[in-house]
C-alpha cells in the first residue's frame, strides 16, 4: 500500500468519524458471518473506498447514511484521512486473531483518524468541542443524557 500523503483540509468535524466508529461498532456487535480481511481493509483504505466497502458489505446490518449522505466533499475528505491513518498500520498488525479482527482493524483506523484530527486541531490552537460531539451523538443515538442521568 502506498502512503496517501494527503494533507487533510482544515479540520473535519470529529462527529463524522465518531458516527463512523459508532456504526462500525454496531456491525461488530451484530457479529456478521463475514469479516473483512486485513488485505481487503488496507486495499480499500489505500484506494479511498473504505467507507464504500463498509456500506457494500454491511449496509444490511446498519444504516451508514449518517456518514454517506453528508456532502460528497466530506466523504472524500474522510476517505483521504482514513487512507492516511491506515498507512501507519500496514505491516504492523500481524495476523488476524479473531473472527472480527478486520472490523476491529477498521475501528482502529477510525480512531487513529480521530487522533490525527485532534492533533491537527491542537496545532491550530483549536479545541474540538466535546459538547458538540456529545450533542451529535445524542441526536444520532436518540439517547437524552440528562434524562438518562435523572432516571438512573
DSSP file (Angstrom, degrees, kcal/mol; ACC not computed):
  #  RESIDUE AA STRUCTURE BP1 BP2  ACC     N-H-->O    O-->H-N    N-H-->O    O-->H-N    TCO  KAPPA ALPHA  PHI   PSI    X-CA   Y-CA   Z-CA
    1    1 A X              0   0    0      0, 0.0     2,-0.3     0, 0.0    42,-0.1   0.000 360.0 360.0 360.0 136.9    0.0    0.0    0.0
    2    2 A X        -     0   0    0      1,-0.1     2,-0.2     2,-0.0    85,-0.1  -0.622 360.0-105.4 -88.3 148.4    1.3    3.4   -0.8
    3    3 A X        -     0   0    0     -2,-0.3    81,-0.1     1,-0.1    -1,-0.1  -0.518  24.2-141.2 -68.3 139.5    1.2    6.3    1.6
    4    4 A X        -     0   0    0     79,-0.2    -1,-0.1    -2,-0.2     3,-0.1   0.782  13.9-160.3 -77.2 -26.2   -1.5    8.7    0.7
    5    5 A X        +     0   0    0      1,-0.2     2,-0.5    78,-0.1    -2,-0.1   0.881  33.0 157.8  46.5  43.4    0.5   11.8    1.5
    6    6 A X        -     0   0    0     74,-0.2     2,-0.8    75,-0.0    -1,-0.2  -0.853  40.5-142.4-101.4 129.7   -2.8   13.7    1.7
    7    7 A X        -     0   0    0     -2,-0.5     2,-0.1    -3,-0.1     3,-0.1  -0.824  25.1-132.7 -89.5 112.7   -3.0   16.9    3.7
    8    8 A X        -     0   0    0     -2,-0.8     3,-0.1     1,-0.1    69,-0.0  -0.426  25.8-108.6 -67.6 136.5   -6.4   16.8    5.3
    9    9 A X        -     0   0    0      1,-0.2     3,-0.4    -2,-0.1    -1,-0.1  -0.232  62.2 -55.1 -64.0 156.3   -8.2   20.0    4.9
   10   10 A X  S    S-     0   0    0      1,-0.2    -1,-0.2    -3,-0.1   111,-0.0  -0.008 102.0 -45.8 -48.4 145.1   -8.6   22.2    8.0
   11   11 A X        -     0   0    0     -3,-0.1    -1,-0.2   106,-0.1     3,-0.1   0.412  58.2-141.1 -56.9 133.3  -10.1   20.1   10.4
   12   12 A X        -     0   0    0     -3,-0.4     2,-0.2     1,-0.1    -1,-0.1  -0.295  42.0 -82.5 -69.8 154.7  -13.0   18.0    9.6
   13   13 A X    >>  -     0   0    0      1,-0.2     3,-1.2     2,-0.1     4,-0.7  -0.439  31.3-145.0 -62.9 127.5  -15.8   17.6   12.0
   14   14 A X  H 3> S+     0   0    0      1,-0.3     4,-2.6    -2,-0.2     3,-0.3   0.788  95.5  72.2 -63.6 -25.8  -14.9   14.9   14.6
   15   15 A X  H 3> S+     0   0    0      1,-0.2     4,-2.7     2,-0.2    -1,-0.3   0.812  89.2  60.5 -62.4 -28.2  -18.6   13.9   14.7
   16   16 A X  H <> S+     0   0    0     -3,-1.2     4,-1.8     2,-0.2    -1,-0.2   0.936 110.8  39.0 -62.8 -46.0  -18.2   12.4   11.2
   17   17 A X  H  X S+     0   0    0     -4,-0.7     4,-2.8    -3,-0.3    -2,-0.2   0.864 113.7  55.5 -72.1 -36.1  -15.6   10.0   12.4
   18   18 A X  H  X S+     0   0    0     -4,-2.6     4,-2.4     2,-0.2    -2,-0.2   0.921 108.5  48.4 -62.0 -43.9  -17.4    9.4   15.7
   19   19 A X  H  X S+     0   0    0     -4,-2.7     4,-2.3     2,-0.2    -1,-0.2   0.912 111.3  50.4 -61.6 -42.3  -20.5    8.4   13.7
   20   20 A X  H  X S+     0   0    0     -4,-1.8     4,-2.6     2,-0.2     5,-0.2   0.924 110.8  48.7 -62.9 -43.9  -18.5    6.1   11.6
   21   21 A X  H  X S+     0   0    0     -4,-2.8     4,-2.4     1,-0.2    -1,-0.2   0.910 110.5  51.6 -61.5 -41.9  -16.9    4.5   14.7
   22   22 A X  H  X S+     0   0    0     -4,-2.4     4,-1.7     2,-0.2    -1,-0.2   0.904 111.4  47.3 -60.9 -42.4  -20.3    4.1   16.2
   23   23 A X  H  X S+     0   0    0     -4,-2.3     4,-1.9     2,-0.2    -2,-0.2   0.903 110.9  50.0 -68.0 -42.1  -21.6    2.4   13.0
   24   24 A X  H  X S+     0   0    0     -4,-2.6     4,-2.5     1,-0.2    -1,-0.2   0.898 108.8  53.8 -62.7 -39.3  -18.6    0.0   12.8
   25   25 A X  H  X S+     0   0    0     -4,-2.4     4,-2.7    -5,-0.2    -1,-0.2   0.888 105.3  53.9 -61.9 -38.5  -19.2   -0.9   16.4
   26   26 A X  H  X S+     0   0    0     -4,-1.7     4,-1.5     2,-0.2    -1,-0.2   0.909 108.5  49.4 -60.7 -41.8  -22.8   -1.7   15.6
   27   27 A X  H  X>S+     0   0    0     -4,-1.9     5,-0.6     2,-0.2     4,-0.5   0.930 110.6  49.7 -63.6 -44.6  -21.6   -4.1   12.9
   28   28 A X  H ><5S+     0   0    0     -4,-2.5     3,-1.5     1,-0.2    -2,-0.2   0.924 109.1  52.3 -59.6 -44.9  -19.1   -5.7   15.3
   29   29 A X  H 3<5S+     0   0    0     -4,-2.7    -1,-0.2     1,-0.3    -2,-0.2   0.816 103.8  57.7 -61.4 -30.3  -21.9   -6.2   17.9
   30   30 A X  H 3<5S-     0   0    0     -4,-1.5    -1,-0.3    -3,-0.2    -2,-0.2   0.603 100.4-140.6 -75.8 -10.9  -24.1   -7.9   15.2
   31   31 A X  T <<5 -     0   0    0     -3,-1.5    -3,-0.1    -4,-0.5    -2,-0.1   0.962  21.4-147.4  48.5  67.0  -21.3  -10.5   14.7
   32   32 A X      < -     0   0    0     -5,-0.6    -1,-0.1     1,-0.1     3,-0.0  -0.194  15.3-122.2 -63.4 155.8  -21.6  -10.7   10.9
   33   33 A X  S    S+     0   0    0      1,-0.1     2,-0.5     2,-0.0    -1,-0.1   0.787  97.9  49.5 -66.7 -27.6  -21.0  -14.0    9.2
   34   34 A X        -     0   0    0     23,-0.1     2,-0.2    66,-0.0    -1,-0.1  -0.959  69.9-165.0-124.2 122.8  -18.3  -12.5    7.0
   35   35 A X        -     0   0    0     -2,-0.5     2,-0.4    64,-0.1    65,-0.1  -0.479  28.6-105.0 -93.6 168.0  -15.4  -10.3    8.3
   36   36 A X        -     0   0    0     -2,-0.2    66,-0.3    64,-0.1     2,-0.1  -0.781  33.5-128.5 -88.8 137.8  -13.1   -8.1    6.3
   37   37 A X     >  -     0   0    0     -2,-0.4     4,-2.4     1,-0.1     5,-0.2  -0.479  20.7-115.8 -77.9 160.0   -9.6   -9.4    5.7
   38   38 A X  H  > S+     0   0    0      1,-0.2     4,-2.9     2,-0.2     5,-0.3   0.903 118.5  54.7 -60.4 -39.5   -6.7   -7.2    6.6
   39   39 A X  H  > S+     0   0    0      1,-0.2     4,-2.6     2,-0.2     5,-0.2   0.937 108.8  46.4 -60.1 -48.2   -5.8   -7.2    2.9
   40   40 A X  H  > S+     0   0    0      1,-0.2     4,-2.7     2,-0.2     5,-0.2   0.907 113.2  50.8 -59.8 -42.3   -9.3   -6.0    1.9
   41   41 A X  H  X S+     0   0    0     -4,-2.4     4,-2.4     2,-0.2    -2,-0.2   0.942 113.4  42.7 -63.3 -49.5   -9.2   -3.3    4.6
   42   42 A X  H  X S+     0   0    0     -4,-2.9     4,-2.7     2,-0.2     5,-0.2   0.899 114.9  50.6 -66.9 -40.1   -5.8   -2.0    3.6
   43   43 A X  H  X S+     0   0    0     -4,-2.6     4,-1.7    -5,-0.3    -2,-0.2   0.943 112.5  46.2 -60.7 -47.7   -6.6   -2.1   -0.1
   44   44 A X  H  <>S+     0   0    0     -4,-2.7     5,-3.1    -5,-0.2     6,-0.5   0.907 113.7  49.0 -63.2 -41.9   -9.9   -0.3    0.3
   45   45 A X  H ><5S+     0   0    0     -4,-2.4     3,-1.5    -5,-0.2    -1,-0.2   0.932 111.2  48.5 -63.6 -45.3   -8.3    2.3    2.6
   46   46 A X  H 3<5S+     0   0    0     -4,-2.7    -1,-0.2     1,-0.3    -2,-0.2   0.794 112.9  48.6 -67.7 -25.9   -5.4    3.0    0.1
   47   47 A X  T 3<5S-     0   0    0     -4,-1.7    -1,-0.3    -5,-0.2    -2,-0.2   0.322 115.2-118.4 -92.9   7.5   -7.9    3.3   -2.7
   48   48 A X  T < 5S+     0   0    0     -3,-1.5    -3,-0.2    31,-0.2    31,-0.1   0.914  87.1 106.1  56.8  48.2  -10.0    5.7   -0.7
   49   49 A X     >< +     0   0    0     -5,-3.1     4,-2.3    30,-0.1    -4,-0.2   0.033  29.8 117.3-141.2  28.3  -13.1    3.4   -0.7
   50   50 A X  H  > S+     0   0    0     -6,-0.5     4,-2.2     2,-0.2     5,-0.2   0.918  81.5  47.7 -65.6 -43.2  -13.1    2.0    2.9
   51   51 A X  H  > S+     0   0    0      1,-0.2     4,-2.4     2,-0.2    -1,-0.2   0.922 111.4  51.6 -63.0 -43.1  -16.5    3.6    3.7
   52   52 A X  H  > S+     0   0    0      1,-0.2     4,-2.7     2,-0.2    -2,-0.2   0.897 108.8  51.0 -60.0 -41.0  -17.9    2.3    0.4
   53   53 A X  H  X S+     0   0    0     -4,-2.3     4,-2.8     2,-0.2     5,-0.3   0.911 109.7  50.0 -63.2 -42.7  -16.7   -1.2    1.3
   54   54 A X  H  X S+     0   0    0     -4,-2.2     4,-2.9     2,-0.2    -2,-0.2   0.917 112.3  47.1 -61.9 -43.5  -18.3   -1.0    4.7
   55   55 A X  H  X S+     0   0    0     -4,-2.4     4,-1.7     2,-0.2    -2,-0.2   0.931 114.6  47.0 -63.1 -46.1  -21.6    0.1    3.1
   56   56 A X  H  < S+     0   0    0     -4,-2.7    -2,-0.2    -5,-0.2    -1,-0.2   0.918 122.0  34.4 -61.8 -45.6  -21.4   -2.6    0.4
   57   57 A X  H  < S+     0   0    0     -4,-2.8    -2,-0.2    -5,-0.2    -1,-0.2   0.850 135.1  19.8 -81.8 -35.7  -20.6   -5.4    2.9
   58   58 A X  H >X S+     0   0    0     -4,-2.9     3,-1.8    -5,-0.3     4,-1.6   0.250  82.6 110.4-125.4  12.9  -22.5   -4.3    6.0
   59   59 A X  T 3< S+     0   0    0     -4,-1.7    -1,-0.1     1,-0.3    -3,-0.1   0.727  78.5  60.4 -61.6 -21.5  -25.2   -1.9    4.8
   60   60 A X  T 34 S+     0   0    0     -4,-0.1    -1,-0.3     1,-0.1     3,-0.1   0.653 105.8  48.2 -78.7 -15.1  -27.8   -4.5    5.6
   61   61 A X  T <4 S+     0   0    0     -3,-1.8     2,-0.3     1,-0.3    -2,-0.2   0.858 125.4   5.0 -91.8 -42.4  -26.8   -4.5    9.2
   62   62 A X  S  < S-     0   0    0     -4,-1.6     2,-0.7    -7,-0.1    -1,-0.3  -0.961  76.4-106.4-143.0 159.4  -26.7   -0.8    9.9
   63   63 A X    >   -     0   0    0     -2,-0.3     3,-0.6     1,-0.1    -4,-0.1  -0.776  25.8-174.6 -92.3 111.4  -27.6    2.4    8.1
   64   64 A X  T >>  +     0   0    0     -2,-0.7     4,-2.5     1,-0.2     3,-2.0   0.328  55.8 106.4 -87.3   7.5  -24.5    4.2    7.0
   65   65 A X  H 3>  +     0   0    0      1,-0.3     4,-2.0     2,-0.2    -1,-0.2   0.747  65.2  71.7 -64.1 -20.9  -26.4    7.3    5.7
   66   66 A X  H <4 S+     0   0    0     -3,-0.6    -1,-0.3     1,-0.2    -2,-0.1   0.795 115.3  25.6 -61.3 -25.2  -25.3    9.3    8.7
   67   67 A X  H X4 S+     0   0    0     -3,-2.0     3,-0.8   -48,-0.1    -2,-0.2   0.815 125.6  46.1-102.0 -44.4  -21.8    9.3    7.0
   68   68 A X  H 3< S+     0   0    0     -4,-2.5    -3,-0.2     1,-0.2    -2,-0.2   0.747 105.5  57.2 -78.9 -24.5  -22.6    8.8    3.3
   69   69 A X  T 3< S+     0   0    0     -4,-2.0    -1,-0.2    -5,-0.2     3,-0.1   0.392  83.3  99.6 -92.1   6.3  -25.3   11.3    2.9
   70   70 A X  S <  S-     0   0    0     -3,-0.8     5,-0.1     1,-0.2    -3,-0.1  -0.294  98.3 -58.4 -73.3 175.1  -23.3   14.2    4.1
   71   71 A X    >>  -     0   0    0      1,-0.1     4,-1.6     3,-0.1     3,-0.6  -0.230  50.0-119.0 -60.2 149.0  -21.8   16.3    1.4
   72   72 A X  H 3> S+     0   0    0      1,-0.3     4,-2.6     2,-0.2     5,-0.2   0.827 111.6  59.7 -58.6 -36.2  -19.5   14.5   -1.1
   73   73 A X  H 3> S+     0   0    0      1,-0.2     4,-2.6     2,-0.2    -1,-0.3   0.910 104.0  51.2 -61.0 -41.7  -16.5   16.6   -0.2
   74   74 A X  H <> S+     0   0    0     -3,-0.6     4,-2.6     2,-0.2    -1,-0.2   0.914 110.3  48.0 -63.3 -43.0  -16.8   15.5    3.4
   75   75 A X  H  X S+     0   0    0     -4,-1.6     4,-2.8     2,-0.2    -2,-0.2   0.914 112.3  49.7 -63.9 -42.1  -16.9   11.8    2.5
   76   76 A X  H  X S+     0   0    0     -4,-2.6     4,-2.1     2,-0.2    -2,-0.2   0.901 111.8  48.5 -63.0 -40.2  -13.9   12.3    0.2
   77   77 A X  H  X S+     0   0    0     -4,-2.6     4,-2.5     2,-0.2    -2,-0.2   0.897 111.3  50.4 -66.2 -40.0  -12.0   14.0    3.0
   78   78 A X  H  X S+     0   0    0     -4,-2.6     4,-2.8     2,-0.2     5,-0.2   0.932 109.6  50.2 -62.9 -45.2  -12.9   11.2    5.4
   79   79 A X  H  X S+     0   0    0     -4,-2.8     4,-2.1     1,-0.2    -2,-0.2   0.903 111.4  49.3 -59.9 -40.7  -11.7    8.6    2.9
   80   80 A X  H  X S+     0   0    0     -4,-2.1     4,-2.2     2,-0.2    -1,-0.2   0.916 111.9  47.7 -64.7 -43.1   -8.4   10.6    2.5
   81   81 A X  H  X S+     0   0    0     -4,-2.5     4,-2.4     1,-0.2    -2,-0.2   0.884 111.8  50.1 -66.2 -38.2   -8.0   10.8    6.3
   82   82 A X  H  X S+     0   0    0     -4,-2.8     4,-2.6     2,-0.2    -1,-0.2   0.867 108.2  54.1 -66.7 -35.7   -8.7    7.1    6.6
   83   83 A X  H  X S+     0   0    0     -4,-2.1     4,-1.7    -5,-0.2    -2,-0.2   0.937 110.7  45.5 -61.1 -47.6   -6.2    6.3    3.9
   84   84 A X  H  X S+     0   0    0     -4,-2.2     4,-0.8     1,-0.2    -2,-0.2   0.915 113.9  48.8 -62.4 -44.0   -3.5    8.3    5.8
   85   85 A X  H >< S+     0   0    0     -4,-2.4     3,-0.7     1,-0.2     4,-0.4   0.903 110.4  50.7 -64.6 -41.3   -4.4    6.6    9.1
   86   86 A X  H >X S+     0   0    0     -4,-2.6     4,-1.5     1,-0.2     3,-1.5   0.833  98.1  67.3 -66.3 -32.9   -4.4    3.1    7.6
   87   87 A X  H 3< S+     0   0    0     -4,-1.7    -1,-0.2     1,-0.3    -2,-0.2   0.833  95.7  56.6 -58.7 -32.6   -0.9    3.7    6.1
   88   88 A X  T << S+     0   0    0     -4,-0.8    -1,-0.3    -3,-0.7    -2,-0.2   0.708 108.7  46.7 -71.6 -19.8    0.6    3.8    9.6
   89   89 A X  T X4 S+     0   0    0     -3,-1.5     3,-2.5    -4,-0.4     4,-0.4   0.756  81.8 111.4 -91.7 -27.6   -0.8    0.4   10.4
   90   90 A X  T 3< S+     0   0    0     -4,-1.5    -3,-0.0     1,-0.3   -52,-0.0  -0.208  88.8  10.8 -59.5 133.7    0.2   -1.6    7.4
   91   91 A X  T 3  S+     0   0    0      3,-0.1    -1,-0.3     1,-0.0    -2,-0.1   0.431 118.4  76.0  82.0   0.0    2.9   -4.2    8.0
   92   92 A X  S <  S+     0   0    0     -3,-2.5    -2,-0.2     2,-0.1    -3,-0.0   0.398  73.4  73.3-120.7   0.2    2.5   -3.7   11.8
   93   93 A X  S    S-     0   0    0     -4,-0.4    -3,-0.1     1,-0.2     2,-0.1   0.583  76.1-155.9 -98.9  -9.4   -0.7   -5.5   12.6
   94   94 A X        -     0   0    0      2,-0.0     2,-0.3     3,-0.0    -1,-0.2  -0.388  45.7 -24.2  72.3-148.3    0.3   -9.2   12.3
   95   95 A X  S    S-     0   0    0      1,-0.1     2,-0.1    -2,-0.1     0, 0.0  -0.685  72.2 -93.1-102.4 154.4   -2.2  -11.9   11.6
   96   96 A X        -     0   0    0     -2,-0.3    -1,-0.1     1,-0.1     3,-0.1  -0.420  37.6-176.6 -61.4 136.4   -5.9  -11.8   12.3
   97   97 A X        +     0   0    0     -2,-0.1     2,-0.3     1,-0.1    -1,-0.1   0.464  60.4  33.2-117.7  -5.4   -6.6  -13.4   15.7
   98   98 A X  S >  S-     0   0    0      1,-0.0     3,-1.6     0, 0.0     4,-0.2  -0.940  86.6-100.9-145.0 166.8  -10.4  -13.4   15.9
   99   99 A X  T 3  S+     0   0    0     -2,-0.3     3,-0.1     1,-0.3   -64,-0.1   0.682 122.9  40.3 -64.0 -16.3  -13.4  -13.8   13.6
  100  100 A X  T 3> S+     0   0    0      1,-0.1     4,-2.2   -65,-0.1    -1,-0.3   0.073  75.7 118.6-119.0  24.0  -13.9  -10.0   13.7
  101  101 A X  H <> S+     0   0    0     -3,-1.6     4,-2.3     1,-0.2     5,-0.1   0.863  74.0  54.9 -59.9 -37.9  -10.3   -8.8   13.5
  102  102 A X  H  > S+     0   0    0    -66,-0.3     4,-2.0    -4,-0.2    -1,-0.2   0.913 109.8  45.6 -63.6 -43.0  -10.8   -7.0   10.2
  103  103 A X  H  > S+     0   0    0      2,-0.2     4,-2.2     1,-0.2    -1,-0.2   0.867 111.3  53.1 -67.9 -35.8  -13.6   -4.9   11.6
  104  104 A X  H  X S+     0   0    0     -4,-2.2     4,-2.3     2,-0.2    -2,-0.2   0.885 107.0  52.8 -64.7 -37.5  -11.6   -4.2   14.7
  105  105 A X  H  X S+     0   0    0     -4,-2.3     4,-2.4     2,-0.2    -2,-0.2   0.910 106.7  52.6 -62.3 -42.2   -8.8   -3.0   12.4
  106  106 A X  H  X S+     0   0    0     -4,-2.0     4,-2.4     1,-0.2    -2,-0.2   0.928 109.1  49.6 -58.5 -44.6  -11.3   -0.7   10.7
  107  107 A X  H  X S+     0   0    0     -4,-2.2     4,-2.5     1,-0.2    -1,-0.2   0.898 109.3  52.0 -62.1 -40.3  -12.3    0.7   14.1
  108  108 A X  H  X S+     0   0    0     -4,-2.3     4,-2.3     2,-0.2    -1,-0.2   0.900 109.2  50.3 -60.5 -41.1   -8.5    1.2   15.0
  109  109 A X  H  X S+     0   0    0     -4,-2.4     4,-2.3     2,-0.2    -2,-0.2   0.916 110.1  49.7 -64.5 -43.2   -8.1    3.1   11.7
  110  110 A X  H  X S+     0   0    0     -4,-2.4     4,-2.2     1,-0.2    -2,-0.2   0.919 110.9  49.8 -61.9 -43.5  -11.1    5.3   12.5
  111  111 A X  H  X S+     0   0    0     -4,-2.5     4,-2.5     1,-0.2    -1,-0.2   0.891 109.5  51.4 -63.6 -38.7   -9.7    6.0   16.0
  112  112 A X  H  X S+     0   0    0     -4,-2.3     4,-2.5     2,-0.2    -1,-0.2   0.905 108.3  52.0 -63.3 -40.8   -6.3    6.9   14.5
  113  113 A X  H  X S+     0   0    0     -4,-2.3     4,-2.1     2,-0.2    -2,-0.2   0.900 109.5  50.1 -62.2 -40.1   -8.0    9.3   12.1
  114  114 A X  H  X S+     0   0    0     -4,-2.2     4,-2.5     2,-0.2    -2,-0.2   0.934 110.1  49.9 -62.7 -45.8   -9.8   10.9   15.1
  115  115 A X  H  X S+     0   0    0     -4,-2.5     4,-2.5     1,-0.2    -2,-0.2   0.904 110.1  50.3 -60.4 -41.1   -6.5   11.3   16.9
  116  116 A X  H  X S+     0   0    0     -4,-2.5     4,-2.3     2,-0.2    -1,-0.2   0.893 110.2  50.0 -64.9 -38.6   -4.8   12.9   13.9
  117  117 A X  H  X S+     0   0    0     -4,-2.1     4,-2.3     2,-0.2    -2,-0.2   0.895 111.1  49.2 -66.0 -39.5   -7.7   15.3   13.6
  118  118 A X  H  X S+     0   0    0     -4,-2.5     4,-2.4     2,-0.2    -2,-0.2   0.907 110.5  50.5 -64.8 -41.6   -7.4   16.2   17.3
  119  119 A X  H  X S+     0   0    0     -4,-2.5     4,-2.3     1,-0.2    -2,-0.2   0.910 110.4  49.7 -62.5 -41.7   -3.6   16.7   16.9
  120  120 A X  H  X S+     0   0    0     -4,-2.3     4,-1.9     1,-0.2    -1,-0.2   0.911 110.3  50.7 -62.9 -41.6   -4.3   19.0   13.9
  121  121 A X  H  <>S+     0   0    0     -4,-2.3     5,-3.5     1,-0.2    -2,-0.2   0.896 110.4  49.2 -63.9 -40.0   -6.8   21.0   15.9
  122  122 A X  H ><5S+     0   0    0     -4,-2.4     3,-1.6     3,-0.2    -1,-0.2   0.885 107.9  53.7 -67.6 -37.9   -4.3   21.4   18.8
  123  123 A X  H 3<5S+     0   0    0     -4,-2.3    -1,-0.2     1,-0.3    -2,-0.2   0.895 110.5  47.2 -60.8 -38.9   -1.6   22.5   16.4
  124  124 A X  T 3<5S-     0   0    0     -4,-1.9    -1,-0.3    -5,-0.2    -2,-0.2   0.317 117.7-116.3 -84.3   8.8   -4.0   25.2   15.2
  125  125 A X  T < 5S+     0   0    0     -3,-1.6     2,-0.5     1,-0.2    -3,-0.2   0.798  73.4 134.2  58.2  30.1   -4.9   26.1   18.8
  126  126 A X      < -     0   0    0     -5,-3.5     2,-0.6    -6,-0.2    -1,-0.2  -0.922  48.5-145.9-108.1 136.0   -8.4   25.0   18.2
  127  127 A X        -     0   0    0     -2,-0.5     2,-0.2    -3,-0.1    -9,-0.0  -0.896  15.8-129.6-102.8 118.0  -10.1   22.8   20.8
  128  128 A X        -     0   0    0     -2,-0.6     2,-0.7   -10,-0.1     3,-0.1  -0.475  30.2-120.4 -62.8 134.0  -12.5   20.2   19.5
  129  129 A X     >  -     0   0    0     -2,-0.2     4,-1.7     1,-0.2     5,-0.1  -0.675  21.3-165.8 -84.8 114.7  -15.7   20.6   21.5
  130  130 A X  H  > S+     0   0    0     -2,-0.7     4,-2.8     1,-0.2     5,-0.2   0.841  92.1  58.6 -65.9 -31.7  -16.6   17.5   23.3
  131  131 A X  H  > S+     0   0    0      1,-0.2     4,-2.5     2,-0.2    -1,-0.2   0.877 104.6  50.3 -65.9 -35.0  -20.1   19.0   23.9
  132  132 A X  H  > S+     0   0    0      2,-0.2     4,-2.1     1,-0.2    -1,-0.2   0.902 111.7  47.9 -66.6 -40.3  -20.5   19.3   20.1
  133  133 A X  H  X S+     0   0    0     -4,-1.7     4,-2.5     2,-0.2    -2,-0.2   0.921 113.3  47.7 -65.2 -44.0  -19.5   15.6   19.7
  134  134 A X  H  X S+     0   0    0     -4,-2.8     4,-2.8     2,-0.2    -2,-0.2   0.895 110.1  52.0 -65.7 -40.0  -21.9   14.6   22.5
  135  135 A X  H  X S+     0   0    0     -4,-2.5     4,-2.3     2,-0.2    -1,-0.2   0.914 111.4  47.7 -61.7 -41.7  -24.8   16.6   21.1
  136  136 A X  H  X S+     0   0    0     -4,-2.1     4,-2.6     2,-0.2    -2,-0.2   0.924 112.6  48.1 -64.5 -44.3  -24.2   14.9   17.7
  137  137 A X  H  X S+     0   0    0     -4,-2.5     4,-3.3     1,-0.2     6,-0.3   0.902 110.5  52.8 -61.6 -40.6  -24.1   11.5   19.3
  138  138 A X  H  X S+     0   0    0     -4,-2.8     4,-2.1     2,-0.2     5,-0.3   0.919 111.5  45.3 -61.8 -44.8  -27.2   12.3   21.3
  139  139 A X  H  < S+     0   0    0     -4,-2.3    -1,-0.2     1,-0.2    -2,-0.2   0.917 117.2  45.9 -62.4 -43.5  -29.1   13.3   18.1
  140  140 A X  H  < S+     0   0    0     -4,-2.6    -2,-0.2     1,-0.2    -1,-0.2   0.907 121.5  34.6 -67.9 -44.2  -27.8   10.2   16.3
  141  141 A X  H  < S-     0   0    0     -4,-3.3    -1,-0.2    -5,-0.2    -2,-0.2   0.706  96.7-130.1 -88.5 -21.0  -28.5    7.7   19.1
  142  142 A X     <  +     0   0    0     -4,-2.1     2,-0.5    -5,-0.3    -3,-0.1   0.511  60.9 138.8  82.1   3.6  -31.7    9.2   20.4
  143  143 A X        -     0   0    0     -6,-0.3     2,-0.8    -5,-0.3    -1,-0.3  -0.716  44.9-151.3 -85.7 126.8  -30.3    9.0   24.0
  144  144 A X     >  -     0   0    0     -2,-0.5     4,-2.6     1,-0.2     5,-0.2  -0.878   5.0-161.5 -96.9 108.8  -31.0   12.0   26.1
  145  145 A X  H  > S+     0   0    0     -2,-0.8     4,-2.1     1,-0.2     5,-0.2   0.865  88.0  51.7 -62.2 -39.0  -28.1   12.2   28.6
  146  146 A X  H  > S+     0   0    0      2,-0.2     4,-2.0     1,-0.2    -1,-0.2   0.929 112.7  45.4 -64.2 -45.4  -30.0   14.5   31.0
  147  147 A X  H  > S+     0   0    0      1,-0.2     4,-2.4     2,-0.2    -2,-0.2   0.894 111.3  53.5 -63.8 -41.0  -33.0   12.1   31.1
  148  148 A X  H  X S+     0   0    0     -4,-2.6     4,-0.9     1,-0.2    -1,-0.2   0.881 109.9  47.8 -62.5 -38.5  -30.7    9.1   31.5
  149  149 A X  H  < S+     0   0    0     -4,-2.1    -1,-0.2    -5,-0.2    -2,-0.2   0.885 113.3  47.3 -69.3 -39.0  -28.9   10.7   34.5
  150  150 A X  H  < S+     0   0    0     -4,-2.0    -2,-0.2     1,-0.2    -1,-0.2   0.898 113.3  46.9 -70.6 -40.9  -32.2   11.6   36.2
  151  151 A X  H  <        0   0    0     -4,-2.4    -1,-0.2     1,-0.2    -2,-0.2   0.639 360.0 360.0 -79.3 -14.4  -33.8    8.2   35.7
  152  152 A X     <        0   0    0     -4,-0.9    -1,-0.2    -5,-0.2    -2,-0.2   0.436 360.0 360.0-103.9 360.0  -30.8    6.2   36.9
